[in-house]
Amino acid sequence: MENVLVSLSVLAGTVTVCEVLRHIARALLWPRWGRAKGRLSRIPGAEPPNFEVAVELLSTLQLCICTHELRLLGSSGLLGSIPGLALTYLVALVHVSTFGCATCNPVSCLERYLCGQSNGQIAAAKLLAQLTAASVARRLVELVWALEMSDLHWYHHQHQYKCTSALNTTAGNGLVAEFACAFTLRAALFRFHLLNQRHKIHMVATLITFFVYAAGDLTGAVFNPALAYSITFNCEGNTYPEYCFVYWLGPLMGAMTAVLLFERKSVDGADMRSATEETKEKRS
């Protein structure tokens, strides 16, 4: 029980520190005139570019550190299946609620660039921030484990932080699994893009939990190139090209397929809803 409580404390501490740093970044980088307009922060793309990049860095750092700790706790067998999935849902819910404008996913940066929602320089800066955070997270979590606050941390430190690959199937099957996870998530976001934000975060957390249940034993259900680079690429069991094939190409193909199939429909749906609302306002 002590090991579980220490891991939960690491998760809570990571989220708290990153949230404080996000607030500091907002205070330092957000223009005064922008904050004075009240609801401006809720408009996609209204955030200053330097603030967006800072939030990407901090949020990706939070995601990677928490996933490192969750993976260590899960591999120990201290949590059963149901408690593990419940914790996955709760942590995913916290992440989605605190990330703000950050996506923490290079595929999402590329998607926004291809859809004309972001320029090349901002997309490249976000991508660099995500990969930097993914690399730094690996080093930071090793420093935390080196403190040996629990027997689990002590054991992992004594074995020099060795890990085994989460890819427990062939590269081809792994590619399909990561493709399916990325495609389903993007398709759901396009399909329910008009859903209330409060309900949307629960939908995303539920889907992530389902992916972990369905594909966790195959690939770890990562479907995020930056996260995979942080938690998987240094593990024994597979080659670097195999990791790139499964954890980079799979999510990229899945997300881009969803964009090609559903992006136009979601835009048309939003336009129709806006037109309907304008008509109602004119009649009233």
Secondary structure by P-SEA (a helix, b strand, c coil): caaaaaaaaaaaaaaaaaaaaaaaaaacccccccccccccccccccccaaaaaaaaaaaaaaaaaaaaaaaaaaaaccccaaaaaaaaaaaaaaaaaccccccccaaaaaaaaaaccccaaaaaaaaaaaaaaaaaaaaaaaaaaaacccaaaaaaaaacccccccccccaaaaaaaaaaaaaaaaaaaaaaccccaaaaaaaaaaaaaaaaaaccccccccccaaaaaccccccccccaaaaaacaaaaaaaaaaaaaaccaaaaaaaaaaaaaaaaaaaaac
